[in-house]
């Protein structure tokens, strides 16, 4: 069967791959089977294939990049009785994660352990975590890995931790500042290729004083003073809150114990990622050094983003900031990371083991730039006056005219019956750009549902926007169940060729289902779309 539509054979890298009809080569016709192969090929993928490799400039300071970050990386389940496992680190690294968290506690026989404190989560040895990171750190990305230590160990066991980091990581561990890095502030991802950085508290340098004779002497700072700069205080409080719920007596005894100061051997391993306590934007502007970073819980960060969005953006132009989930999320659920990317936070940490919308957005964001775990922040976030809470930005509005045409080979329902599917298209960006629209429901058709539904979206800041396509099954008048999804940056949408700019770009979307610790791409499940992107002046 020969498709009536004429196809330009120059559109294909290898036309024979798609079975051009031998009887119709001169007329540039294609068999029906060949057309299906073409529609399911990378030539028609909605994701721009140029973005499947590193294409962004990697020579800017670390502060200028979004960095794929994990929270409680060691956990495979909830934060009360879940299992800690080395595979969780392997899976995170293979998904492009570049900032891993390690919760360190004193263990038996001077062996530091990793687990979620004050709970019944299982324990793994710190040395095994470090060995796992060393083995898998650069399997999918050459760019630096940051080990974020939530350190609860005694000084003695911190010394052991430092020994393991040095002996196991070897030359991969960054121990001294770079001689000639290419930026004025923090080094760039290029400068730090194949390096592992330690994010932790650091001892303050000795204070120089003059004695009565006028000679200079050095006085070491009381190590206890370091607790004032501890960015982990809020996370400790979160853990203690959970502990009181889980085991009040145990929590009470633990919270009374004075926290240990950082050991010098571990402090010496902190170079460009010294953790300090966030006080205010003005305090950071006047006192924070470029190599210091802050962490804050989602609730505090959300409040600051709403009240002082411009200040938050400016803060993140100079310093690294890490956002982590609230301690009340004992099930290891996640917040929406988009609201913190909107203010330029680089280390937006999520529970990678928890499936759902937040991780869909994270996966979509970081599949950009070759999935290397570093995505260059857009120019708007380097502006001195950008306010993500404002609905008007610049003079142009981007319009997406989208037609959801049909689906192909969608999964069947849990009951084994054909789906009653509909498609939901969501925009995730600044508040004024975020919205969602649905097609109508097609009854009893998983094989080839046909919607032919038009949708229009107007976007003021497309550089910060993610677009998410999901298939859902209508289960009731107002209820539906998730079937599969695909998320990508708006800027990674496949663009039409110059000679076809006035035509709609026809693309396909591969629908993905979720699986614990792994992501399964359903190669046979597809959505077929037609889209047209324009810009208008305000």
Residue pairs with C-beta under 8 A, 6 or more apart in sequence:
1 31
1 32
2 21
2 23
2 24
2 29
2 30
2 31
2 32
3 29
3 30
3 31
3 32
3 34
3 35
4 29
5 30
5 35
6 27
6 28
6 29
7 20
7 28
7 29
7 30
7 35
7 38
8 28
9 15
9 20
9 25
9 28
11 43
12 18
12 38
12 43
13 43
17 37
17 41
18 30
18 34
18 35
18 37
18 38
18 41
19 30
19 31
19 33
19 34
19 37
20 28
20 29
20 30
20 31
20 34
21 29
21 30
21 31
21 34
23 29
24 30
30 38
38 44
39 508
39 526
39 528
40 408
40 508
40 523
40 526
42 49
44 506
44 507
44 508
45 494
45 507
45 508
45 509
45 510
46 469
46 486
46 488
46 493
46 494
46 507
46 508
46 509
46 529
47 367
47 488
47 492
47 493
47 494
48 492
48 493
48 494
48 495
49 494
51 367
51 368
51 369
51 370
51 492
52 367
52 370
52 371
53 370
54 369
54 370
54 372
55 369
55 370
56 369
56 374
56 375
56 376
57 376
58 143
58 188
58 189
58 190
58 374
58 376
59 182
59 183
59 188
59 189
59 190
59 191
60 183
60 188
60 376
61 183
61 184
61 185
61 186
61 187
61 188
62 144
62 186
62 187
62 188
62 189
62 192
62 272
62 320
62 346
63 185
63 186
63 316
63 317
63 318
63 319
63 320
63 346
64 376
64 377
64 382
65 189
65 346
65 374
65 375
65 376
65 377
66 341
66 346
66 348
66 365
66 366
66 374
66 375
66 376
66 377
67 98
67 99
67 146
67 346
67 347
67 373
67 374
68 95
68 96
68 97
68 98
68 99
68 362
68 366
68 373
68 374
69 97
69 98
69 99
69 146
69 148
69 322
69 347
69 348
69 349
69 350
70 92
70 97
70 99
70 100
70 101
70 349
70 350
70 351
70 352
71 101
71 324
71 325
71 349
71 350
71 351
71 352
72 79
72 101
72 103
72 116
72 332
72 351
73 88
73 89
73 92
73 97
73 100
73 101
73 102
73 352
74 84
74 85
74 88
74 89
74 101
74 102
74 103
74 114
74 115
74 116
74 124
74 129
75 82
75 83
75 84
75 88
75 116
75 121
75 332
75 351
75 353
76 82
76 83
76 84
76 85
76 87
76 88
76 353
76 516
76 517
77 83
77 332
77 353
78 330
78 331
78 332
79 116
79 119
79 121
79 242
79 329
79 330
79 331
79 332
80 116
80 119
80 120
80 121
80 242
80 246
80 330
81 119
81 120
81 121
82 116
82 121
82 122
82 332
83 121
83 122
84 114
84 115
84 116
84 121
84 122
84 123
84 124
85 122
85 124
86 124
86 128
86 129
86 132
87 517
88 352
88 353
88 517
89 100
89 129
89 132
89 133
89 136
90 132
90 136
91 352
91 517
91 518
92 100
92 352
93 100
93 133
93 136
93 137
93 139
93 140
93 145
94 136
94 139
94 140
95 352
95 363
95 366
95 519
96 140
96 141
96 366
96 371
96 372
96 373
97 352
97 373
98 141
98 143
98 144
98 145
98 146
98 373
98 374
99 145
99 146
99 148
99 199
99 322
99 347
99 349
100 133
100 145
100 146
100 147
100 148
101 148
101 150
101 349
102 114
102 126
102 129
102 147
102 148
102 149
102 150
103 114
103 115
103 116
103 117
103 150
103 152
104 112
104 113
104 114
104 126
104 149
104 150
104 151
104 152
104 153
104 157
104 161
105 112
105 113
105 114
105 115
105 117
105 123
105 152
105 153
106 112
106 113
106 152
106 153
106 154
106 157
107 113
107 123
107 125
107 126
107 157
110 156
110 157
110 160
111 125
111 126
111 127
111 160
112 125
112 126
112 127
112 153
112 157
112 158
112 160
112 161
112 164
113 123
113 124
113 125
113 126
114 123
114 124
114 125
114 126
114 129
115 121
115 122
115 123
115 124
116 239
117 152
117 239
117 243
117 254
118 239
118 240
118 242
118 243
118 246
118 247
118 250
118 251
118 254
119 239
119 242
119 243
119 246
120 246
126 160
126 161
126 164
127 164
127 168
130 164
130 165
130 168
130 169
131 168
133 145
133 147
133 169
133 196
134 168
134 169
134 170
134 172
134 196
137 145
137 172
137 196
138 145
138 194
140 371
140 372
141 371
141 372
141 373
141 374
142 193
142 194
142 372
143 189
143 192
143 193
143 372
143 373
143 374
144 174
144 189
144 192
144 193
144 194
144 195
144 196
144 197
145 195
145 196
145 197
146 196
146 197
146 198
146 199
146 273
146 347
147 196
147 197
147 198
147 199
148 199
148 200
148 322
148 347
148 349
149 161
149 198
149 199
149 200
150 232
150 235
151 158
151 161
151 200
151 201
151 232
151 262
151 266
152 236
152 259
152 260
153 161
153 260
154 260
155 260
155 261
155 262
155 263
156 263
158 260
158 262
158 263
158 265
158 266
159 263
159 265
159 266
161 266
162 263
162 265
162 266
162 268
162 269
163 265
165 173
165 198
165 266
165 269
166 173
166 175
166 269
169 196
172 194
172 195
172 196
173 195
173 196
173 198
173 269
174 192
174 195
174 196
174 197
174 198
174 271
174 272
175 268
175 269
175 271
176 271
177 271
177 272
178 187
178 191
178 192
181 187
181 188
181 191
182 188
182 190
182 191
183 191
185 290
185 318
186 272
186 290
186 291
186 320
187 272
189 374
197 271
197 272
197 273
198 266
198 269
198 270
198 271
198 273
199 270
199 273
199 274
199 275
199 293
200 262
200 266
200 267
200 269
200 270
200 273
200 274
200 275
201 226
201 229
201 230
201 231
201 232
201 262
201 267
201 270
201 274
201 275
202 226
202 262
202 267
202 270
202 274
202 275
203 221
203 223
203 226
203 261
203 262
203 264
203 267
204 221
204 225
204 226
205 221
206 218
206 219
206 220
206 221
207 218
207 219
207 221
208 216
208 217
208 218
208 219
209 216
209 217
209 218
209 219
210 216
210 217
211 217
223 261
223 262
224 261
226 261
226 262
227 233
227 259
227 261
228 277
229 275
229 276
229 277
230 259
230 275
230 277
231 275
231 276
231 277
231 278
231 293
231 294
231 295
231 296
231 322
232 275
232 295
233 277
234 295
234 296
234 297
234 300
235 295
235 297
235 324
235 327
236 259
237 327
238 297
238 326
238 327
238 328
239 327
240 251
240 254
240 255
241 327
241 328
242 327
242 328
242 330
243 250
243 251
243 254
243 255
244 251
244 252
245 330
271 291
272 291
273 291
273 293
273 320
274 289
274 291
274 292
274 293
275 292
275 293
275 294
275 295
276 288
276 292
276 293
276 294
277 294
278 284
278 294
278 295
278 296
278 321
281 304
281 308
281 311
281 312
281 314
281 315
284 294
284 315
284 318
284 319
285 315
285 318
288 294
288 318
288 319
290 318
290 319
292 319
293 319
293 320
293 321
293 322
293 347
294 319
294 320
294 321
294 322
295 321
295 322
295 323
295 324
295 347
296 304
296 321
296 322
296 323
296 324
297 323
297 324
297 325
297 326
297 327
298 323
298 324
298 325
298 326
298 335
298 340
299 326
301 321
301 323
301 340
301 345
302 335
302 339
304 311
304 312
305 312
305 339
305 340
305 342
305 343
305 388
305 389
306 389
309 342
309 343
309 387
309 388
309 389
310 385
310 386
310 387
312 343
312 344
312 345
313 343
313 344
313 381
313 383
313 386
313 387
313 388
314 384
315 321
316 343
316 344
316 345
316 346
316 381
317 344
317 381
317 382
320 346
320 347
321 345
321 346
321 347
322 345
322 346
322 347
322 348
322 349
323 337
323 340
323 345
323 347
323 348
323 349
324 349
325 332
325 333
325 334
325 335
325 349
325 350
325 351
326 335
329 351
331 354
332 351
332 353
332 354
333 351
333 354
333 356
334 350
334 351
334 354
334 356
334 358
334 359
335 350
335 358
336 357
336 358
336 361
336 428
337 348
337 350
337 358
337 361
337 362
337 365
338 361
338 428
338 429
338 434
338 464
338 466
340 348
341 348
341 365
341 464
342 388
342 429
342 430
342 464
343 388
344 377
344 381
346 377
348 362
350 358
350 359
350 362
351 359
352 359
352 517
353 516
353 517
355 514
355 515
355 516
356 514
357 468
360 468
360 485
360 487
361 428
361 466
361 468
361 487
363 487
363 519
364 466
364 468
364 486
364 487
364 488
364 489
365 375
365 466
365 487
365 489
366 373
366 375
367 488
367 492
368 375
368 488
368 489
368 491
368 492
369 375
369 376
378 461
378 463
378 464
378 491
379 463
380 386
380 393
380 461
380 463
380 464
381 464
386 393
388 430
388 431
388 461
388 464
389 430
389 431
390 432
391 430
391 431
391 432
391 460
392 460
392 538
393 430
393 460
393 461
394 460
395 537
395 538
396 535
396 536
396 537
396 538
397 458
397 459
397 460
397 535
397 536
397 538
398 458
398 459
398 460
398 462
398 490
398 533
398 534
398 535
399 456
399 457
399 458
399 459
399 533
399 534
399 535
399 536
400 455
400 456
400 457
400 459
400 467
400 490
400 531
400 532
400 533
401 454
401 455
401 456
401 504
401 531
401 532
401 533
401 534
402 425
402 454
402 455
402 456
402 457
402 529
402 530
402 531
402 532
403 452
403 453
403 454
403 455
403 504
403 529
403 530
403 531
404 423
404 425
404 439
404 451
404 452
404 453
404 455
404 527
404 529
405 450
405 451
405 452
405 528
405 529
405 530
406 448
406 449
406 450
406 451
406 452
406 527
406 528
407 421
407 423
407 448
407 449
407 450
407 451
407 471
407 511
407 525
407 526
407 527
407 528
408 447
408 448
408 524
408 525
408 526
408 527
408 528
409 446
409 447
409 448
409 524
409 525
409 526
410 419
410 421
410 446
410 447
410 449
410 471
410 483
410 484
410 511
410 525
411 419
411 446
411 483
411 484
411 513
411 522
411 525
412 418
412 419
412 446
413 419
413 446
413 473
417 444
418 444
418 445
418 446
418 447
419 444
419 445
419 446
419 449
419 471
419 473
419 483
420 441
420 442
420 443
420 444
420 445
420 473
420 474
420 475
421 441
421 442
421 445
421 446
421 449
421 471
421 472
421 473
421 474
421 483
422 438
422 439
422 440
422 441
422 442
422 451
422 471
422 472
422 474
422 480
423 438
423 439
423 451
423 453
423 469
423 470
423 471
423 472
423 527
424 436
424 437
424 438
424 439
424 468
424 469
424 470
424 471
424 472
425 436
425 437
425 438
425 455
425 457
425 467
425 468
425 469
426 434
426 435
426 436
426 467
426 468
426 470
427 433
427 434
427 435
427 436
427 457
427 459
427 465
427 466
427 467
427 468
427 490
428 434
428 465
428 466
428 467
428 468
429 459
429 461
429 462
429 464
429 465
429 466
429 490
430 460
430 461
430 464
432 460
433 459
433 460
433 461
433 462
433 464
433 465
435 457
437 455
437 457
439 451
439 453
440 451
440 453
441 474
442 449
442 450
442 451
459 465
459 490
462 490
462 491
463 490
463 491
465 489
465 490
465 491
466 487
466 488
466 489
466 490
467 487
467 488
467 489
467 490
467 493
468 485
468 486
468 487
469 485
469 486
469 487
469 509
469 511
469 527
469 529
470 482
470 483
470 484
470 485
470 486
471 483
471 484
471 485
471 511
471 525
471 527
472 480
472 481
472 482
472 483
473 480
473 481
473 483
474 480
475 481
483 511
483 513
484 511
484 512
484 513
484 522
484 525
485 511
485 512
486 509
486 510
486 511
486 512
486 527
493 507
493 531
493 533
494 505
494 507
495 505
495 533
496 503
496 504
496 505
503 532
504 530
504 531
504 532
505 530
505 531
505 532
506 528
506 529
506 530
507 528
507 529
507 530
507 531
508 526
508 527
508 528
508 529
509 526
509 527
509 528
509 529
510 521
510 522
510 523
510 525
510 526
511 522
511 525
511 526
511 527
512 519
512 520
512 521
512 522
513 520
513 522
514 520
